[in-house]
Amino acid sequence: MLSVKQYLERELVPSLGCTEPIAVALASARARKELAGLRIGKIDIELSESIYKNGMGVGIPGANGMTGNDLAAALGAVGGDSDLDMEVLRDITCEDVNAALELMEDGKVGLRCVEGMHGVYVRVVIEAEGSIAECRIEGEHNNITSVSINGHEIKKSSKAGSTRESEDDPFIGVQFEELLKLAEQLEQDDIDLILEGVRMNRHIAEYGLERKPLSGLGVGAVFNDLFKEARLNEDVLFKIRAYCSAGSDARMAGCTLPVMTVAGSGNQGITSMLSVALLAEALGKSVEDSAKAVMVSMLTTSYVRSAIGRVTPMCGCVVGAGAGAAAGMTYLMGGDMSQMKLAMQTMLANLAGIVCDGAKGTCALRVGTAVMEAYLSALMACYYTGSKNIEGISGATMEHTAQNVSMLNKEGMKLVDRVVIDIMEGSKQTEPLGSI
């Protein structure tokens, strides 16, 4: 099993922008690095259905709200820095955006979705003045498995050639109780890292609350207005919903503030970290207790996501991070292991099956739903109330229920990504490319 530090290094990664198009930008920037100084002639992108779907409608950081996997790849090629990992687009300028748009307008950016392929898979090939560079990312959003120049492979991972996360999943076979013991082993530098992630996610939430230019749907801002007008009480439940929705609002719009991701997703980071930290603050808990509860939430999120996969037809924020937040909040309120599992089971019974229809503005609604239901599930569990019976997808234990949800996701929702892509492409309006 992973140590605390191994877990944090693997599962907590700062990201500027939604992780799917950022993975595309990262692959493009890494391929471009092998062609430094050469004029780009063509960029070809090949994506799994999962990555393709999630990158279609979400704002790209630095691009003034514009969206698209093709734009992410073009930006990665003209101005990205692969050394910055998931913050690859940190230094993008207006000139870079216009150069990327020019490549697209000139027909130099090609995009293909590999039908039937799921999980994390990105392949970018860049041609420049007769030279060709290729980069592949597989399994994890920042897991570069192969880099080649003119057919000569200069980097190859042993994990190359598979999008199956299970081949490198340290959570498989680990008992939930054993995994949660890591929350009791935090050292001061671990606590500092967790709290830095909370601070990062709170910062983008505060941006979203203020209705700034890239505040997306404005879900969190509406709640903030209702508080100010005394039309809604700013109790802990609605405050958690407002903040977490606001963070997702800004992130989905392409705000240029980083988010601490958990288990490969920024919205999961907001859901699993910020919600629990806000409850700890409301309850007057110590910094150490807050960090431990956030760690419980993150560990639980990773546990559930291991069961269903990193990028799935089912909404990860609601199912994975929602269950994580429920466990973390129960722990924070003095619940024991059985109560944490009960809160998780209630969340899974309640919300499993909500479809992921790509990253976009309405994700803020689902983040809000996840954190509200997590808090209510935690409160119920503290009174030993929740989903206890074998009915529907609910099993005899939380572990059985998680397995059932995994089966529903992997077997029952196989065609969801393709159907969602068809719907999105069918309703997509043809608009001229802009400039900034």
Backbone torsions as a table, in degrees:
resi	resn	phi	psi	omega
1	MET	NA	151.7	179.5
2	LEU	-65.5	150.4	168.9
3	SER	-81.3	171.8	178.1
4	VAL	-56.5	-48.6	-176.1
5	LYS	-67.9	-36.4	175.8
6	GLN	-64.8	-39.8	178.5
7	TYR	-62.7	-50.1	-177.2
8	LEU	-62.9	-39.3	179.2
9	GLU	-64.7	-37.0	-177.8
10	ARG	-78.5	-44.8	-168.0
11	GLU	-97.8	-20.0	178.6
12	LEU	-106.7	106.8	-178.3
13	VAL	-133.2	123.3	176.4
14	PRO	-67.1	138.5	178.8
15	SER	-138.4	137.1	174.4
16	LEU	-101.4	100.9	-178.1
17	GLY	101.9	168.3	179.7
18	CYS	-60.7	135.7	-169.9
19	THR	-65.5	-26.7	-179.2
20	GLU	-70.4	-58.4	176.7
21	PRO	-64.4	-26.0	177.2
22	ILE	-69.3	-34.8	174.0
23	ALA	-62.0	-37.9	176.8
24	VAL	-64.2	-45.3	179.0
25	ALA	-63.3	-38.1	-179.4
26	LEU	-64.9	-45.1	178.6
27	ALA	-62.0	-40.8	-179.4
28	SER	-66.1	-44.4	179.7
29	ALA	-63.8	-37.3	-179.2
30	ARG	-69.5	-38.7	176.1
31	ALA	-65.3	-43.2	-179.2
32	ARG	-61.4	-30.9	-179.2
33	LYS	-57.8	-29.9	179.2
34	GLU	-80.0	-6.7	-176.8
35	LEU	-121.8	27.3	-175.9
36	ALA	-53.4	131.2	177.1
37	GLY	87.8	-10.1	179.6
38	LEU	-95.3	145.8	-178.1
39	ARG	-77.0	128.1	-177.9
40	ILE	-69.5	127.8	177.0
41	GLY	-102.5	-35.2	-175.9
42	LYS	-160.0	142.2	173.7
43	ILE	-125.0	121.9	176.6
44	ASP	-114.8	131.2	-175.6
45	ILE	-120.9	135.1	178.2
46	GLU	-129.3	123.6	-173.3
47	LEU	-131.2	150.6	169.5
48	SER	-67.5	162.6	176.9
49	GLU	-58.9	-37.4	-177.5
50	SER	-62.8	-49.2	-179.7
51	ILE	-68.9	-43.1	-179.5
52	TYR	-56.8	-49.8	-178.2
53	LYS	-60.6	-47.4	-174.0
54	ASN	-72.4	-18.0	-179.4
55	GLY	-98.6	0.0	-173.5
56	MET	-70.7	-40.5	-168.9
57	GLY	-123.9	17.7	-176.8
58	VAL	-105.9	144.0	-177.3
59	GLY	-64.9	139.9	177.8
60	ILE	-96.5	125.3	-178.7
61	PRO	-55.5	134.6	178.5
62	GLY	85.7	-3.8	-175.1
63	ALA	-107.7	19.9	173.9
64	ASN	57.0	39.3	175.7
65	GLY	89.1	-4.7	179.1
66	MET	-71.0	155.2	-172.1
67	THR	-126.1	170.6	170.2
68	GLY	122.7	139.1	175.3
69	ASN	-63.7	-35.6	179.8
70	ASP	-65.7	-39.7	177.3
71	LEU	-65.6	-40.9	178.3
72	ALA	-59.1	-43.9	179.9
73	ALA	-65.8	-43.6	-179.8
74	ALA	-63.4	-42.3	178.4
75	LEU	-65.2	-41.3	177.3
76	GLY	-59.1	-37.8	-178.2
77	ALA	-73.1	-39.2	-174.4
78	VAL	-89.8	-24.9	-175.9
79	GLY	-145.9	4.8	-178.1
80	GLY	-79.2	156.6	177.5
81	ASP	-126.3	104.2	-175.7
82	SER	-66.2	-18.2	177.3
83	ASP	-68.6	-16.6	179.4
84	LEU	-88.3	5.0	175.8
85	ASP	56.8	-126.7	-175.2
86	MET	-76.5	1.3	170.7
87	GLU	-106.6	31.5	-174.1
88	VAL	-54.1	-29.8	-177.4
89	LEU	-98.7	18.8	-175.3
90	ARG	-58.0	-38.1	-172.1
91	ASP	-102.6	18.7	179.8
92	ILE	-62.4	138.7	179.1
93	THR	-115.0	170.2	175.4
94	CYS	-60.0	-37.0	178.7
95	GLU	-63.7	-38.6	177.3
96	ASP	-63.4	-42.2	179.4
97	VAL	-61.7	-45.6	-180.0
98	ASN	-65.4	-36.6	176.9
99	ALA	-66.3	-38.3	177.8
100	ALA	-65.9	-42.2	178.5
101	LEU	-64.4	-35.7	178.4
102	GLU	-65.4	-40.8	176.0
103	LEU	-59.6	-41.3	-179.6
104	MET	-68.6	-43.5	179.7
105	GLU	-63.1	-32.0	-179.9
106	ASP	-83.5	4.1	178.2
107	GLY	73.4	25.0	-176.0
108	LYS	-96.1	4.4	179.5
109	VAL	-121.4	114.6	179.4
110	GLY	-108.6	140.9	-175.7
111	LEU	-132.4	130.3	179.4
112	ARG	-135.2	135.3	175.1
113	CYS	-98.9	128.3	180.0
114	VAL	-84.4	104.1	-174.9
115	GLU	-63.2	132.9	178.4
116	GLY	87.9	-8.1	178.4
117	MET	-92.5	129.7	-178.4
118	HIS	-120.2	171.6	-179.4
119	GLY	83.0	-164.4	-176.8
120	VAL	-90.2	113.3	174.4
121	TYR	-149.3	121.4	178.2
122	VAL	-135.3	129.7	174.3
123	ARG	-132.3	123.2	179.2
124	VAL	-123.4	129.2	176.9
125	VAL	-120.1	125.6	179.8
126	ILE	-118.4	128.7	175.3
127	GLU	-105.5	132.5	-179.9
128	ALA	-147.7	112.4	175.7
129	GLU	51.0	44.6	175.3
130	GLY	89.6	-11.0	176.7
131	SER	-100.0	150.3	-178.0
132	ILE	-130.7	126.3	176.6
133	ALA	-119.7	144.6	-178.2
134	GLU	-134.5	142.2	175.0
135	CYS	-136.2	137.9	175.9
136	ARG	-123.3	140.6	173.6
137	ILE	-122.1	132.3	-176.7
138	GLU	-143.8	143.7	172.5
139	GLY	83.8	-51.6	176.8
140	GLU	-128.3	154.4	-172.7
141	HIS	-63.4	-26.3	-179.9
142	ASN	-117.0	20.1	-178.4
143	ASN	-92.2	88.4	178.2
144	ILE	-74.9	115.1	-175.6
145	THR	-99.0	-19.0	-178.0
146	SER	-156.8	137.4	171.8
147	VAL	-135.6	132.0	178.8
148	SER	-139.3	155.6	176.1
149	ILE	-133.1	121.8	-178.9
150	ASN	51.4	42.2	176.7
151	GLY	82.9	-6.3	179.9
152	HIS	-96.5	116.2	-176.7
153	GLU	-78.9	121.2	-178.7
154	ILE	-103.0	-12.1	174.1
155	LYS	-148.4	130.9	174.8
156	LYS	-143.9	127.0	177.9
157	SER	-91.9	152.7	176.3
158	SER	-67.5	-14.2	-179.1
159	LYS	-93.6	2.2	-177.2
160	ALA	-63.9	146.8	174.3
161	GLY	94.2	6.1	179.2
162	SER	-143.2	137.6	175.0
163	THR	-98.2	5.3	-176.8
164	ARG	-81.0	111.4	-178.6
165	GLU	-63.4	-25.3	-175.7
166	SER	-60.5	-22.9	-178.1
167	GLU	-71.4	-17.2	179.4
168	ASP	-138.4	40.6	-175.5
169	ASP	-104.7	108.3	-177.3
170	PRO	-74.9	-5.6	-177.3
171	PHE	-93.3	-13.5	-179.8
172	ILE	-65.2	128.6	178.6
173	GLY	83.1	-3.3	179.8
174	VAL	-87.0	130.2	177.4
175	GLN	-70.2	140.0	-178.0
176	PHE	-56.4	-44.0	-179.2
177	GLU	-60.6	-39.4	179.1
178	GLU	-67.2	-41.4	-179.6
179	LEU	-61.1	-42.7	-176.4
180	LEU	-70.1	-13.9	176.2
181	LYS	-63.5	-22.3	177.7
182	LEU	-60.9	-28.9	-178.7
183	ALA	-66.9	-20.2	179.6
184	GLU	-94.4	4.2	-175.9
185	GLN	-114.8	19.3	-176.5
186	LEU	-72.0	132.7	171.1
187	GLU	-97.7	173.0	-172.9
188	GLN	-61.5	-38.3	179.9
189	ASP	-69.3	-28.4	175.3
190	ASP	-68.7	-43.8	178.1
191	ILE	-61.1	-42.9	-180.0
192	ASP	-61.0	-41.1	-179.8
193	LEU	-66.1	-44.0	179.1
194	ILE	-61.2	-45.4	-179.0
195	LEU	-68.5	-29.9	174.3
196	GLU	-65.2	-39.5	175.7
197	GLY	-63.1	-41.6	176.7
198	VAL	-61.8	-44.8	179.8
199	ARG	-60.7	-43.5	179.3
200	MET	-59.3	-45.7	-177.2
201	ASN	-73.2	-31.4	175.6
202	ARG	-68.9	-35.2	-179.1
203	HIS	-62.1	-45.2	179.6
204	ILE	-70.9	-29.6	175.7
205	ALA	-65.3	-42.5	178.9
206	GLU	-64.5	-34.1	173.7
207	TYR	-61.1	-48.3	-178.2
208	GLY	-64.8	-30.7	180.0
209	LEU	-66.8	-24.5	-171.9
210	GLU	-94.2	10.2	178.2
211	ARG	55.4	43.1	176.6
212	LYS	-76.5	171.3	-170.7
213	PRO	-50.5	-40.1	-179.2
214	LEU	-108.5	66.2	179.9
215	SER	-107.8	11.4	173.6
216	GLY	59.5	-135.5	-176.9
217	LEU	-67.5	-24.9	178.2
218	GLY	81.4	24.0	-178.9
219	VAL	-62.0	-50.1	-179.8
220	GLY	-64.0	-38.4	-179.5
221	ALA	-64.4	-35.5	177.4
222	VAL	-62.3	-45.5	177.4
223	PHE	-60.8	-40.7	179.1
224	ASN	-61.9	-41.6	176.7
225	ASP	-62.9	-41.7	-179.8
226	LEU	-64.2	-35.6	175.8
227	PHE	-64.1	-47.4	-177.2
228	LYS	-63.3	-34.0	-179.5
229	GLU	-87.5	3.4	-179.5
230	ALA	58.5	28.6	176.9
231	ARG	-92.0	-8.5	177.9
232	LEU	-147.6	132.4	179.7
233	ASN	-71.8	132.7	179.5
234	GLU	-84.1	62.0	175.1
235	ASP	-80.7	177.2	-172.4
236	VAL	-64.1	-35.5	-178.7
237	LEU	-62.5	-50.2	-177.7
238	PHE	-74.9	-29.0	176.4
239	LYS	-65.4	-44.1	178.4
240	ILE	-60.2	-44.6	-179.9
241	ARG	-63.2	-44.9	-178.3
242	ALA	-59.7	-49.7	-176.6
243	TYR	-64.9	-46.9	-176.3
244	CYS	-68.5	-39.2	175.7
245	SER	-63.8	-40.1	-179.3
246	ALA	-63.7	-39.6	177.6
247	GLY	-62.2	-43.3	177.6
248	SER	-67.3	-39.8	176.1
249	ASP	-49.6	-53.9	-175.4
250	ALA	-67.6	-40.8	-178.0
251	ARG	-65.1	-43.8	-178.4
252	MET	-69.3	-22.7	179.6
253	ALA	-82.9	-10.9	-179.6
254	GLY	96.1	23.9	177.0
255	CYS	-58.3	141.3	-176.2
256	THR	-90.9	46.2	172.4
257	LEU	-119.0	138.4	-178.6
258	PRO	-75.7	159.5	175.6
259	VAL	-128.6	144.7	173.4
260	MET	-84.8	114.0	-178.8
261	THR	-81.5	154.9	172.5
262	VAL	-129.6	127.6	179.3
263	ALA	54.2	38.5	172.4
264	GLY	88.5	8.4	-176.9
265	SER	-142.1	134.2	176.5
266	GLY	-71.7	-39.7	177.5
267	ASN	-65.0	-33.5	173.7
268	GLN	-66.9	-35.6	176.8
269	GLY	-63.4	-44.6	177.8
270	ILE	-62.4	-47.3	-176.8
271	THR	-64.1	-48.4	-173.1
272	SER	-80.8	-28.3	-176.0
273	MET	-96.8	-53.8	-171.3
274	LEU	-68.1	-40.1	-177.9
275	SER	-60.5	-44.1	-178.1
276	VAL	-70.0	-39.9	179.4
277	ALA	-64.4	-38.2	178.3
278	LEU	-67.0	-38.3	176.6
279	LEU	-66.1	-41.0	177.8
280	ALA	-59.4	-41.8	178.6
281	GLU	-62.5	-44.5	-179.4
282	ALA	-65.1	-32.1	-179.4
283	LEU	-87.0	-2.7	178.7
284	GLY	71.8	30.2	-178.5
285	LYS	-75.8	157.7	178.0
286	SER	-71.8	164.8	177.0
287	VAL	-59.1	-41.9	-179.2
288	GLU	-65.7	-44.0	179.2
289	ASP	-64.0	-38.4	178.0
290	SER	-62.8	-46.7	-178.8
291	ALA	-63.3	-40.4	178.6
292	LYS	-62.8	-43.5	-179.8
293	ALA	-65.8	-39.8	176.3
294	VAL	-63.3	-39.8	178.0
295	MET	-62.8	-41.8	176.1
296	VAL	-58.5	-44.1	179.7
297	SER	-62.1	-44.5	-179.3
298	MET	-66.8	-44.2	179.4
299	LEU	-60.6	-40.9	179.0
300	THR	-66.4	-40.9	176.8
301	THR	-58.3	-46.2	179.3
302	SER	-63.0	-39.0	-179.8
303	TYR	-62.2	-47.9	-178.8
304	VAL	-69.3	-40.7	179.9
305	ARG	-65.8	-30.6	175.4
306	SER	-62.1	-36.7	-178.9
307	ALA	-70.0	-41.1	-173.7
308	ILE	-101.4	-18.0	-179.9
309	GLY	112.2	161.8	-175.9
310	ARG	-75.3	-47.4	-178.8
311	VAL	-125.3	115.5	-166.2
312	THR	-135.7	164.9	173.1
313	PRO	-67.0	-20.5	-180.0
314	MET	-94.1	143.1	-177.5
315	CYS	-64.9	116.4	-177.8
316	GLY	-70.9	-32.1	-179.8
317	CYS	-64.6	-44.5	-178.3
318	VAL	-71.0	-47.9	-173.1
319	VAL	-80.7	-54.7	-176.1
320	GLY	-77.6	-61.9	-176.6
321	ALA	-70.6	-29.8	176.6
322	GLY	-64.0	-45.0	176.5
323	ALA	-64.1	-38.4	177.7
324	GLY	-61.4	-47.4	179.5
325	ALA	-61.3	-39.7	179.4
326	ALA	-61.1	-43.5	178.8
327	ALA	-65.9	-44.1	-179.7
328	GLY	-63.6	-40.6	179.0
329	MET	-68.2	-38.8	177.6
330	THR	-62.5	-44.8	176.9
331	TYR	-58.0	-44.2	-177.5
332	LEU	-62.2	-34.2	-178.0
333	MET	-91.9	14.3	173.8
334	GLY	91.7	9.9	-179.5
335	GLY	-71.3	150.5	177.6
336	ASP	-93.2	-174.4	-175.7
337	MET	-59.7	-42.7	-179.0
338	SER	-63.7	-35.5	179.3
339	GLN	-73.4	-36.4	175.5
340	MET	-62.3	-44.0	178.4
341	LYS	-64.7	-36.8	178.7
342	LEU	-64.7	-42.2	177.6
343	ALA	-61.6	-42.1	177.8
344	MET	-63.0	-45.2	-178.3
345	GLN	-62.8	-38.8	178.2
346	THR	-63.6	-42.1	177.4
347	MET	-61.7	-46.4	-178.2
348	LEU	-65.1	-41.6	178.8
349	ALA	-65.3	-32.7	-175.8
350	ASN	-78.0	-46.8	-165.1
351	LEU	-119.7	-5.8	178.6
352	ALA	-60.8	138.5	-179.2
353	GLY	108.1	-12.3	175.9
354	ILE	-65.1	126.4	-172.0
355	VAL	-77.8	142.2	167.4
356	CYS	-89.5	110.1	178.7
357	ASP	-105.7	41.1	176.5
358	GLY	91.9	157.5	176.2
359	ALA	-77.4	128.8	-178.4
360	LYS	-172.6	-177.7	-172.9
361	GLY	-55.4	-38.6	-175.2
362	THR	-72.9	-4.3	172.3
363	CYS	-59.1	-29.2	179.0
364	ALA	-61.8	-32.1	176.9
365	LEU	-67.0	-41.8	-177.2
366	ARG	-73.0	-35.6	174.1
367	VAL	-60.3	-44.0	178.4
368	GLY	-62.0	-43.4	177.0
369	THR	-61.1	-43.7	-178.2
370	ALA	-59.9	-47.3	-175.0
371	VAL	-73.0	-34.6	177.2
372	MET	-65.5	-47.7	-179.2
373	GLU	-68.0	-30.3	176.4
374	ALA	-63.7	-44.6	179.5
375	TYR	-64.1	-43.9	179.9
376	LEU	-66.0	-39.2	177.7
377	SER	-64.1	-38.1	179.0
378	ALA	-66.3	-43.7	177.9
379	LEU	-60.9	-45.0	178.3
380	MET	-60.4	-43.4	-177.8
381	ALA	-63.8	-33.1	177.7
382	CYS	-65.0	-19.3	174.7
383	TYR	-104.5	18.4	179.7
384	TYR	55.8	36.6	179.7
385	THR	-119.8	140.8	178.0
386	GLY	159.1	-162.2	-178.4
387	SER	-78.5	107.0	-176.8
388	LYS	-118.3	-19.3	-173.2
389	ASN	-90.6	155.6	173.0
390	ILE	-81.4	103.2	-178.3
391	GLU	-158.7	141.0	-177.0
392	GLY	59.7	-129.3	178.5
393	ILE	-89.1	-4.3	179.0
394	SER	-74.2	127.6	179.4
395	GLY	-99.0	-171.4	-178.4
396	ALA	-69.8	-26.7	179.4
397	THR	-135.7	169.9	175.8
398	MET	-60.7	-39.8	-179.3
399	GLU	-62.8	-41.7	177.9
400	HIS	-64.7	-40.1	179.0
401	THR	-64.0	-41.7	177.7
402	ALA	-61.5	-39.4	177.3
403	GLN	-64.7	-39.7	178.6
404	ASN	-65.4	-40.5	177.8
405	VAL	-64.4	-39.4	176.7
406	SER	-60.2	-43.5	179.2
407	MET	-64.7	-41.5	177.6
408	LEU	-59.9	-42.8	-178.8
409	ASN	-67.5	-49.3	-172.0
410	LYS	-79.5	-35.3	-177.2
411	GLU	-100.7	-43.0	-175.0
412	GLY	-81.1	-17.9	-174.7
413	MET	-120.0	27.3	-176.7
414	LYS	-57.3	-36.0	-174.3
415	LEU	-93.6	-1.1	-174.2
416	VAL	-59.8	-48.4	-177.7
417	ASP	-57.6	-45.6	-178.1
418	ARG	-64.4	-42.5	179.8
419	VAL	-65.3	-42.8	179.1
420	VAL	-62.7	-43.3	178.1
421	ILE	-60.3	-44.6	179.0
422	ASP	-60.3	-42.2	178.8
423	ILE	-63.5	-47.4	-177.1
424	MET	-65.0	-41.4	179.7
425	GLU	-70.1	-32.7	179.5
426	GLY	-70.7	-29.5	-177.5
427	SER	-99.3	-2.7	-177.2
428	LYS	-67.5	128.6	178.2
429	GLN	-82.1	139.4	176.1
430	THR	-83.8	114.3	-179.1
431	GLU	-125.6	146.0	177.6
432	PRO	-66.7	144.8	176.7
433	LEU	-65.6	139.3	-179.5
434	GLY	-94.2	-164.5	174.8
435	SER	-154.4	161.8	177.7
436	ILE	-133.3	NA	NA
